Structures are given as structure tokens and as C-alpha cells.
Amino acid sequence: MSLQTRKLRAAVLMAANALCLALVFASAQAQTPTPTPTPSPQTNAPCAQPPSCPTLAPHVFQVAVTLKQSDKSMAVARTPIYLSPCPFNLDKMPMGARAPSRKSYYASVKASPQLINWLEANNCDTVYCRELTKEEVTCKVGDAACVPEFVQAYNDARTSLKGDGELARKWVTNYGPLATPQLRVGFHDQKMKWLAAAVAGLEKAQGLAPGAIKVAVTDRQGYAYFYDLCPGAYYISNLAPAEVGTDRILWETTAIKVEKSDTLEKIPVTLTNTPAKKKNYFVGKKVAEAVSSASAVDKE
């Protein structure tokens, strides 16, 4: 065999080997699937908590809550209100339907209709909300507006305090039926227990850390203060329905933005049961309406 023939045969063999290697490599690639990127974990939280504040530069909200009915306005006193970095979306989670009802509670502990009417007229959850007048504790039992529990407690107090009528009036809640746990703190304790559970449930559902939803109680003038707020957006709500007459009303604000630190911001919040386009006027939604609208969404 000539030298030229041997060189040609070697070249053909090398080409064949190279082709085989290429086919094997291509087959291996075809059999190995292209890896699919793993999706990043997703959170159910609809919003993020505000960033940390600069050192010694907190922001303060002074919230003035007023209830407007027809042409009358009244301060919403002694009421817990809540502030969250997330929308409350109460119409989508109508937990307010399960909140304790003042009227139902006091009827269940056999309070007189007059006492229930007095609590509603004064927007009070307990008999401690304001000092009773002389007329209220000395009225004639049987009169339409006379609260029999007040009169009985006052008479018991006078007897115990050796006839001191003025002192008996001031200490009246420590005597008679008003001193029983059911009338003294029963509804307040039941409501606070429900609110604590509602806040914990909201924080968990929105992916917030415990304590992220803040609470403040309005004073007699309807003012409440939220301290140590960082720049960001906040929402305010009552969570437990406001009981206005025969209606139980839920309300929450739109986003209130904090852009600076180290300031006191005054926020008027007016609750109304009629439509209004004024700034910081928030129309509440009746619990019954919220429940029915949420049920309709669930069925879709």
C-alpha cells in the first residue's frame, strides 16, 4: 500500500471518529432537559412595613374623630381606633359582623331598656364614660328616661356613706347593680378580647409582624395620638363597628401619607353616614351591607 493511500485512509478514520463524537454529544444534550428556574417565594402580604425612622426623628399623628349625623356633629370619645401600614379592606373581611354588640350584650345581662338607651345616647360602652348628674340619680323610677339602676345605686351609696348625697353621686358606680361585673366592665372586657383577636388575625393574614397595627383610644374630645411613625402610608379604622342608632357601621380611611419625620400632623377624621366629597370625610358601611357584598364576591 502506497504512502499516499495510507494517509488518505487515516484521514477518513479521523473524520469518522469526530462525527461519532459529535453525534454522541448531541444525543446527550437532547436527553438532558434544560433546567427550569425556580420561582422566588411569594408573600401574601399586600404591602410592606415602613422603613426604620431616622434616629430621634419620630412622626406623630393627632387624630380628631368626629361623627356627623344630619346637621349635628359629636366627638367620638373613649373609642379605640387602629392604624396600619396596610389597607384594612373591611368590606372583604367583614369580621365586624361577629363583633360584640353593645345593645345585645346589655340586654343579655338584664339591663333595663332605660340604661341601654342611656348608653346609646351617650355613645358609652360602660357606665364609667361620664359622671352622672344629680337629676339622673334622683329621678322618679318609672319615668320614661329614668334609669332604675342609677337610682338604686345612688340610694345604696347614700346609705353606706351616711347620707352624703354629693359623695354618693360621685361614687355611685361603686354601689348597687352598677358595681356588678356584668354592668361595670363586662361588655368592655368582651369587646377588648374580640378586638385583640381581630388585630392578631389581620396581622397574620397580611404578613405583618405582631404589633405592626397600632391602637390608640380617643379622649373625651375625640382626640387620639399615634407616636413613632416613620415616613410611609397609613390607614385608620375602628375595626369594631360604631353603633349609631340601630346601625352598626364599619369605617376606614384611605391612605394617609407621612413624608417627613419629627413633626406633629393633625388629621381630622369625620365619620358620616351620608356621601361627602370633603377631604377626610369617610362614609361608613353598614355591617349588613359589608357581609352581603362579601358573600356576593365569594359566590362569583
PyMOL commands that set and color helices and strands:
alter all, ss='L'
color gray80, all
select helices_A, chain A and resi 3-31+95-98+102-108+113-121+134-138+148-160+165-170+172-174+176-179+181-205+287-299
alter helices_A, ss='H'
color red, helices_A
select strands_A, chain A and resi 59-69+72-75+80-84+214-217+223-229+232-237+242-244+247-250+256-258+264-272+281-283+285-286
alter strands_A, ss='S'
color yellow, strands_A
deselect
rebuild
show_as cartoon
